[in-house]
Amino acid sequence: MAKLESTFKNMILSLGIICLLSATILAGVNNFTQEPIAKAKKDKLENAIREVVPGFDNNPASEMYKVGLAESDTAIVYPAKKGDKLIGAAIETVSMKGFSGEIRILTGLTPEGKIINYAVLSHAETPGLGDKMDPWFKTDKNNQSIIDKSLQGVTLKLKKNGGDIDAITAATITSNAFLDAVNKAYSALANNSDAESGATDASSGATN
């Protein structure tokens, strides 16, 4: 095979061929992985919904709807039903107040606004500290747990901010952001109050 002459034109031609091959390979990999990635995300969400509002027999993901919050924010509501009765809702909210930005939470609430459970869907907090959100606020120790708390007329706050929730050790910003996302979940439930949800207005802003 004849060796290409080292000219500017041949260099541009070679670079163009390499770029074309790279783009073709990347497009192929993307097409190959797109469906499995989408399925993995769907499975993760459905498992999280089952975790935070167990006992339903409908398909909350297929009945999801969005609720507008303050400052152009939006919550995604996955209604959980048994028969025709609403037994709760898994509500996906985001707080941008984390140490490294976005924290995405799925909070399970009864129609009356009591916290059933929660799942941390994603975050970019400091490894080792941010991961503590998942167990910390479920642990029945001192004033860590938010499970079974009613949010009617209540805004969850840390002790240092006038509330009664213990912050994750050395992660106050992350703790505040987590509670912000949970409070948004109740706001979405309350702001969407109707005959079906039975939720009440959370605008009183009282502190627990």
KOLVEXSE-889410 format. One record per atom (N, C-alpha, C): x, y, z. Coordinates in steps of 0.05 Angstrom, whole numbers, padded with zeros to 5 digits, always signed. Layout:
XYZ
...
This chain:
+00017-00024+00000
+00000+00000+00000
+00018+00025+00000
+00011+00043-00019
+00028+00066-00021
+00024+00085+00002
+00046+00096+00012
+00045+00115+00034
+00036+00142+00025
+00016+00154+00040
+00006+00180+00033
+00028+00201+00036
+00029+00219+00018
+00049+00240+00020
+00041+00259+00042
+00060+00267+00058
+00055+00285+00081
+00050+00313+00072
+00025+00319+00064
+00018+00346+00056
-00005+00356+00073
-00009+00382+00073
-00031+00393+00089
-00058+00382+00081
-00061+00378+00054
-00086+00367+00044
-00091+00339+00054
-00070+00322+00054
-00073+00295+00063
-00078+00293+00094
-00066+00312+00108
-00071+00313+00137
-00100+00319+00143
-00111+00339+00129
-00139+00346+00133
-00157+00322+00125
-00151+00309+00104
-00166+00286+00094
-00166+00263+00115
-00142+00258+00126
-00140+00236+00146
-00155+00244+00172
-00153+00269+00180
-00167+00278+00204
-00197+00276+00200
-00206+00283+00176
-00235+00281+00170
-00245+00252+00171
-00229+00234+00161
-00237+00205+00161
-00239+00195+00190
-00219+00203+00206
-00218+00194+00234
-00243+00205+00249
-00249+00231+00244
-00273+00243+00257
-00298+00229+00249
-00301+00222+00223
-00325+00209+00212
-00328+00182+00225
-00305+00167+00227
-00307+00140+00239
-00314+00142+00268
-00303+00162+00283
-00309+00165+00311
-00338+00172+00315
-00348+00190+00299
-00377+00198+00302
-00395+00174+00296
-00388+00158+00276
-00404+00134+00269
-00404+00114+00292
-00381+00110+00304
-00379+00091+00327
-00395+00101+00351
-00392+00127+00357
-00406+00139+00380
-00437+00137+00376
-00446+00143+00351
-00474+00141+00345
-00484+00113+00348
-00468+00094+00340
-00476+00066+00343
-00478+00058+00372
-00458+00066+00388
-00458+00060+00417
-00483+00072+00430
-00488+00098+00422
-00511+00112+00434
-00537+00097+00428
-00540+00089+00402
-00565+00075+00395
-00567+00048+00409
-00544+00035+00414
-00544+00009+00426
-00551+00011+00456
-00542+00033+00469
-00546+00035+00498
-00571+00051+00506
-00582+00066+00487
-00604+00084+00493
-00628+00069+00506
-00636+00047+00494
-00659+00033+00505
-00654+00021+00532
-00631+00007+00536
-00626-00004+00563
-00624+00017+00585
-00612+00041+00578
-00610+00062+00597
-00638+00073+00605
-00655+00076+00584
-00682+00086+00590
-00698+00065+00607
-00694+00040+00601
-00707+00019+00617
-00697+00019+00646
-00671+00022+00649
-00660+00023+00676
-00671+00046+00692
-00673+00070+00679
-00685+00093+00693
-00714+00088+00701
-00729+00076+00682
-00757+00070+00687
-00760+00050+00710
-00744+00029+00710
-00745+00009+00732
-00737+00022+00759
-00717+00039+00759
-00708+00052+00784
-00731+00070+00795
-00744+00084+00777
-00766+00102+00786
-00789+00085+00797
-00797+00064+00783
-00819+00047+00792
-00812+00033+00819
-00788+00025+00822
-00780+00013+00848
-00781+00034+00871
-00773+00058+00864
-00773+00079+00884
-00802+00086+00892
-00820+00086+00872
-00849+00092+00878
-00859+00070+00897
-00853+00045+00891
-00862+00023+00909
-00851+00026+00937
-00826+00036+00939
-00813+00039+00965
-00826+00061+00981
-00835+00083+00968
-00845+00106+00984
-00875+00106+00988
-00890+00091+00971
-00919+00089+00975
-00927+00060+00968
-00922+00041+00986
-00929+00013+00981
-00959+00008+00982
-00967-00014+00969
-00995-00023+00972
-01014-00015+00950
-01004-00001+00929
-01022+00008+00908
-01026-00015+00887
-01047-00013+00872
-01051-00033+00850
-01056-00020+00823
-01051+00006+00822
-01052+00020+00795
-01024+00023+00785
-01021+00038+00764
-00995+00044+00752
-00989+00074+00756
-00977+00082+00779
-00973+00111+00784
-00958+00125+00762
-00938+00111+00750
-00922+00124+00730
-00938+00132+00705
-00958+00115+00699
-00974+00122+00675
-00995+00143+00681
-01000+00149+00707
-01020+00169+00714
-01007+00194+00725
-00981+00197+00721
-00967+00220+00732
-00976+00246+00720
-00974+00267+00736
-00980+00294+00726
-00962+00314+00740
-00960+00338+00729
-00942+00358+00740
-00958+00380+00755
-00946+00390+00776
-00958+00412+00791
-00939+00435+00793
-00947+00458+00786
-00930+00482+00787
-00926+00491+00816
-00901+00499+00822
-00895+00509+00848
-00885+00538+00845
-00877+00550+00867
-00867+00578+00866
-00842+00580+00849
-00837+00603+00838
-00813+00609+00823
-00808+00590+00799
-00830+00584+00785
-00829+00568+00761
-00819+00539+00766
-00819+00531+00791
-00811+00504+00798
-00835+00485+00792
-00828+00459+00788
-00849+00440+00782
-00844+00414+00797
-00866+00402+00807
-00864+00376+00820
-00879+00356+00802
-00869+00331+00803
-00883+00309+00788
-00897+00291+00808
-00922+00287+00804
-00939+00272+00823
-00946+00245+00811
-00940+00223+00826
-00948+00196+00817
-00969+00186+00837
-00995+00188+00829
-01016+00180+00848
-01016+00150+00852
-01019+00142+00877
-01020+00113+00884
-01048+00106+00893
-01060+00087+00880
-01088+00080+00886
-01091+00050+00891
-01110+00044+00908
-01118+00016+00912
-01148+00014+00905
-01154-00001+00884
-01181+00001+00873
-01185+00029+00862
-01206+00043+00870
-01210+00070+00861
-01202+00091+00882
-01191+00081+00904
-01185+00099+00926
-01156+00108+00926
-01152+00134+00928
-01125+00145+00930
-01113+00139+00957
-01091+00124+00958
-01079+00118+00984
-01054+00134+00990
-01045+00150+00970
-01022+00166+00974
-01011+00176+00947
-00988+00188+00949
-00975+00198+00924
-00945+00199+00928
-00930+00190+00907
-00901+00194+00907
-00896+00220+00892
-00882+00238+00904
-00879+00265+00892
-00850+00271+00888
-00843+00275+00863
-00815+00281+00856
-00810+00311+00855
-00790+00319+00871
-00784+00348+00873
-00753+00351+00872
-00745+00376+00866
-00717+00382+00864
-00711+00406+00881
-00689+00405+00895
-00678+00429+00909
-00651+00436+00896
-00648+00462+00890
-00622+00471+00879
-00604+00483+00901
-00611+00478+00926
-00597+00490+00948
-00575+00471+00959
-00570+00449+00946
-00549+00431+00955
-00521+00443+00953
-00502+00431+00967
-00474+00441+00967
-00463+00441+00938
-00472+00422+00922
-00462+00420+00895
-00485+00422+00875
-00507+00434+00884
-00529+00439+00865
-00553+00421+00870
-00562+00408+00849
-00588+00394+00849
-00589+00369+00867
-00611+00368+00882
-00618+00344+00898
-00646+00336+00890
-00650+00312+00880
-00676+00303+00870
-00687+00281+00889
-00711+00286+00900
-00722+00269+00921
-00749+00259+00911
-00756+00234+00919
-00783+00224+00915
-00795+00220+00943
-00816+00235+00950
-00828+00233+00976
-00855+00220+00975
-00860+00200+00991
-00886+00187+00993
-00902+00200+01014
-00926+00210+01007
-00944+00223+01026
-00972+00210+01026
-00985+00209+01049
-01013+00201+01049
-01029+00224+01038
-01054+00220+01031
-01071+00242+01021
-01073+00265+01041
-01069+00259+01067
-01071+00280+01087
-01044+00294+01092
-01023+00285+01079
-00997+00298+01082
-00978+00286+01102
-00982+00261+01109
-00963+00248+01127
-00942+00234+01111
-00917+00236+01120
-00894+00225+01105
-00894+00194+01110
-00896+00179+01088
-00895+00150+01089
-00866+00141+01087
-00852+00151+01068
-00824+00144+01063
-00812+00163+01042
-00787+00161+01037
-00775+00177+01016
-00752+00162+01003
-00744+00171+00979
-00721+00159+00965
-00705+00182+00952
-00679+00181+00954
-00662+00200+00941
-00657+00190+00913
-00667+00205+00893
-00664+00195+00865
-00637+00203+00854
-00627+00227+00860
-00600+00235+00850
-00590+00259+00866
-00564+00261+00867
-00552+00285+00879
-00523+00286+00870
-00510+00309+00874
-00482+00312+00867
-00466+00322+00892
-00477+00315+00915
-00464+00324+00940
-00437+00309+00945
-00423+00318+00965
-00397+00306+00971
-00400+00277+00977
-00386+00259+00963
-00388+00231+00968
-00383+00225+00998
-00399+00207+01009
-00396+00201+01037
-00413+00217+01055
-00419+00242+01047
-00437+00259+01062
-00465+00260+01050
-00466+00265+01024
-00491+00266+01010
-00506+00239+01011
-00491+00218+01010
-00503+00191+01011
-00517+00186+01038
-00510+00201+01058
-00523+00197+01084
-00552+00207+01085
-00560+00222+01065
-00588+00231+01064
-00608+00208+01065
-00601+00187+01050
-00620+00164+01048
-00625+00151+01075
-00605+00144+01090
-00612+00131+01116
-00618+00151+01139
-00604+00175+01138
-00605+00193+01161
-00633+00200+01170
-00649+00210+01151
-00675+00220+01158
-00696+00199+01161
-00687+00173+01160
-00705+00151+01166
-00698+00137+01192
-00675+00145+01203
-00665+00132+01227
-00679+00143+01252
-00690+00124+01268
-00704+00132+01292
-00684+00136+01315
-00670+00159+01313
-00650+00165+01333
-00651+00196+01338
-00652+00203+01363
-00654+00231+01370
-00677+00244+01354
-00671+00265+01338
-00691+00278+01322
-00684+00277+01292
-00673+00255+01284
-00665+00252+01256
-00689+00246+01237
-00707+00227+01246
-00727+00216+01228
-00749+00236+01221
-00757+00236+01195
-00781+00251+01187
-00804+00233+01180
-00799+00206+01182
-00820+00187+01175
-00843+00190+01194
-00867+00188+01184
-00893+00190+01198
-00899+00218+01208
-00883+00238+01200
-00889+00265+01208
-00911+00276+01190
-00930+00290+01201
-00951+00303+01186
-00941+00331+01178
-00945+00338+01153
-00936+00364+01143
-00958+00385+01141
-00982+00377+01150
-01004+00397+01150
-00997+00420+01169
-00995+00444+01157
-00989+00467+01173
-00960+00468+01184
-00943+00451+01173
-00916+00449+01183
-00895+00452+01161
-00874+00466+01166
-00851+00467+01148
-00827+00454+01162
-00817+00433+01151
-00794+00420+01163
-00770+00438+01163
-00757+00441+01186
-00733+00457+01189
-00713+00443+01208
-00688+00450+01204
-00667+00440+01222
-00669+00454+01249
-00658+00442+01269
-00659+00455+01296
-00646+00482+01295
-00624+00485+01281
-00609+00510+01281
-00625+00532+01266
-00646+00524+01252
-00662+00543+01237
-00690+00547+01251
-00692+00536+01275
-00717+00540+01290
-00735+00516+01289
-00727+00495+01276
-00744+00471+01274
-00736+00450+01295
-00742+00425+01288
-00735+00404+01308
-00721+00380+01295
-00710+00383+01271
-00697+00361+01257
-00667+00364+01260
-00654+00341+01267
-00625+00341+01269
-00612+00340+01241
-00592+00357+01237
-00578+00358+01211
-00559+00334+01209
-00553+00326+01185
-00532+00306+01181
-00505+00319+01191
-00490+00304+01205
-00465+00314+01217
-00447+00325+01195
-00439+00350+01198
-00420+00363+01179
-00432+00367+01151
-00459+00366+01149
-00472+00370+01123
-00498+00386+01126
-00495+00410+01138
-00519+00427+01142
-00532+00436+01116
-00516+00444+01097
-00527+00454+01072
-00542+00431+01058
-00530+00408+01057
-00544+00385+01045
-00570+00379+01060
-00569+00380+01086
-00593+00374+01102
-00615+00394+01096
-00608+00420+01094
-00628+00441+01088
-00640+00436+01060
-00623+00429+01041
-00633+00424+01014
-00652+00400+01013
-00645+00379+01028
-00662+00356+01030
-00690+00363+01040
-00690+00378+01063
-00716+00386+01074
-00731+00404+01056
-00717+00421+01041
-00730+00439+01021
-00745+00422+01001
-00732+00401+00991
-00745+00384+00971
-00770+00370+00983
-00768+00361+01008
-00791+00347+01020
-00813+00367+01025
-00807+00391+01034
-00828+00412+01037
-00842+00418+01011
-00827+00418+00989
-00839+00423+00963
-00858+00401+00955
-00852+00377+00964
-00870+00355+00957
-00897+00359+00970
-00897+00368+00995
-00923+00373+01009
-00937+00397+00996
-00922+00417+00988
-00934+00440+00974
-00948+00431+00949
-00936+00413+00935
-00948+00403+00910
-00974+00388+00916
-00974+00372+00938
-00998+00358+00946
-01020+00377+00954
-01013+00397+00971
-01032+00416+00982
-01043+00434+00960
-01025+00443+00942
-01033+00461+00921
-01051+00447+00900
-01050+00421+00901
-01066+00405+00882
-01091+00394+00896
-01097+00406+00919
-01119+00396+00935
-01145+00395+00920
-01158+00371+00920
-01184+00368+00908
-01199+00346+00922
-01222+00339+00912
-01238+00319+00926
-01224+00293+00928
-01207+00286+00908
-01194+00260+00908
-01171+00259+00929
-01154+00280+00929
-01131+00279+00947
-01138+00283+00976
-01158+00301+00981
-01165+00306+01009
-01144+00322+01023
-01124+00333+01009
-01103+00348+01021
-01114+00376+01030
-01100+00389+01048
-01108+00415+01057
-01086+00435+01051
-01093+00460+01054
-01075+00482+01048
-01051+00483+01067
-01027+00483+01055
-01002+00484+01071
-00991+00511+01074
-01006+00532+01068
-00995+00559+01067
-00991+00572+01094
-00998+00558+01115
-00995+00571+01141
-00967+00576+01148
-00948+00558+01139
-00920+00562+01143
-00911+00558+01171
-00927+00546+01188
-00919+00541+01216
-00894+00523+01217
-00879+00526+01238
-00854+00511+01241
-00858+00488+01261
-00847+00464+01253
-00849+00442+01272
-00830+00444+01294
